[in-house]
């Protein structure tokens, strides 16, 4: 199931999707963005419960963000241009399963939004994060800005947008964007897989409902008109076999076996 830009590995319910275009610092062109959207669509329907999004071990740049040669050139109307990286970040933000960004190296521009759109972040201690549109002179979408605001205090978001300077993994950890810090690569992978495997044991319908609720309270452009969808996700959890199983397992003092239904 590997593609031109990604390799894919599954262990049990966990799917790792790794960017493999490190020669171009994993900068996202339209084809790479579309590949990721497709791979997420597959994971969503094939019984996967948690996704790890990562780069190949040892990279100095996790992703350089938008492929700059794919930006509008100025000799056509840039307003008619489709921002494929923004569409991909929307797909990540709307992805119903828990998604963990596993970060090593520099994270630039649109890739930083991608990381903010993830549910959790496990990062190598040498990673850095930069928000760069003010270096290029481009505008940014409300959906994109709201994802930064949901993950970070607003003064930090503005500092990062205004200066376009990277912040360190330590600082990102202090600010609560990074859940876990790892001192080296084997530890980064170990922590990421352990975290994913732990989450994969939990009740999938509960996680799906919580993730949609969290998005609704933090992303105004998504929240409008989602009340019914959120209710049906909550109903799915309340009426599920997994709920019965969870309570029964608690009473019988054994770990639950969730089936996602
Ligand atoms: C195309 C690249 C890129 C690249 N595109 O290695 O969020 S927004 O609004 O800002 C949005 C529009 C966005 O995401 O914009 C992109 C933001 N990204 C950046 O500002 C980072 C741009 N890249 C760099 O500053 C450097 O490449 C870093 C510091 C990441 C790494 O520097 P280093 O000296 O290690 P090179 O610059 O030599 O890059 C290696 C190859 O990758 C290409 C670059 O042109 C080069 O290709 P060639 O070997 O063919 O020369 N590359 C890097 N970033 N965003 N191509």
Boltz pocket constraint, residues with backbone or C-beta under 6 A from the ligand:
constraints:
  - pocket:
      binder: B
      contacts: [[A, 23], [A, 24], [A, 25], [A, 27], [A, 61], [A, 64], [A, 65], [A, 66], [A, 67], [A, 68], [A, 69], [A, 106], [A, 108], [A, 109], [A, 110], [A, 111], [A, 131], [A, 132], [A, 133], [A, 134], [A, 135], [A, 136], [A, 138], [A, 139]]
      max_distance: 6.0
